[in-house]
Amino acid sequence: MLPGLWISAVSRMGRLVISCKQQLEAAGDPRASKLIVPPVFDNCTKILSESDQQRARDLYWEVVSNPELQGPQNAAEASEKLQRVIELNPYVAEPHLMLAQLHIHADDWEAARVEAQRALELFLQWGTCWDKRMGWDAWVAWTRVCLEAAAEQKWPSKPLGVLSLGMVGGV
């Protein structure tokens, strides 16, 4: 299931919220203080074009659906494509998380931490996910696992080691 093409429309709605708030404030209307500007799109100051949204979504889907881009032999290409996705649409979390995972596998811990942190911030700002293949809570949980791994600079060396991620040690 491809991620939706709704982000651009929401970015335009955010600008309307700012405009309404400004008009209410200018009129001295007390309702202005109750109109909260969401933190998405840099506090609704940016608009995502429909063309950038479409190109970012298609490129993201190319990375997640192409088995050839999943292995370590093509990690550099996948990383470049994800970075381009983020340039086109920096307002969704999933590309940041996928890039964090690539950095983890390359033992680039600081880059992994930065991308996982940004992914977590975006997931928490939205309260929903863009890529609906998993629920928001699963995306957030996996992001936290990656963020912790980057902070500890440790990732399982065996495939089954992933099953123990997130477990509380010493119990």
FENNORRA-V262990 format. One record per backbone hydrogen bond with DSSP energy under -0.5 kcal/mol. CO is the residue of the C=O (numbers start at 1). NH is the residue of the N-H. Records with the same first field share a line. If there is no record, write none. Layout:
# FENNORRA-V262990
CO->NH, NH
This chain:
# FENNORRA-V262990
6->10
7->11
8->12
9->13
10->14
11->15
12->16
13->17
14->18
15->19
16->20
17->21
18->22
19->23
20->24
21->25
22->26
23->27
24->29
25->28
29->32
30->33
31->34, 35
32->35
34->36
36->38
39->43
40->44
41->45, 46
42->45
47->49
49->53
50->54
51->55
52->56
53->57
54->58
55->59
56->60
57->61
58->62
59->63
60->64
61->65
62->66
65->67
66->69
67->70, 71
71->74
72->75
74->78
75->79
76->80
77->81
78->82
79->83
80->84
81->85
82->86
83->87
84->88
85->89
89->92
93->96, 97
94->98
95->99
96->100
97->101
98->102
99->103
100->104
101->105
102->106
103->108
104->107
107->109
108->112
109->113
110->114
111->115
112->116
113->117
114->118
115->119
116->120
117->121
118->122
119->123
120->124
121->125
122->126
123->127
130->4, 132
131->134
135->139
136->140
137->141
138->142
139->143
140->144
141->145
142->146
143->147
144->148
145->149
146->150
147->151
148->152
149->153, 154
158->161
159->162
160->163
161->164
162->165
164->167
167->169
168->171
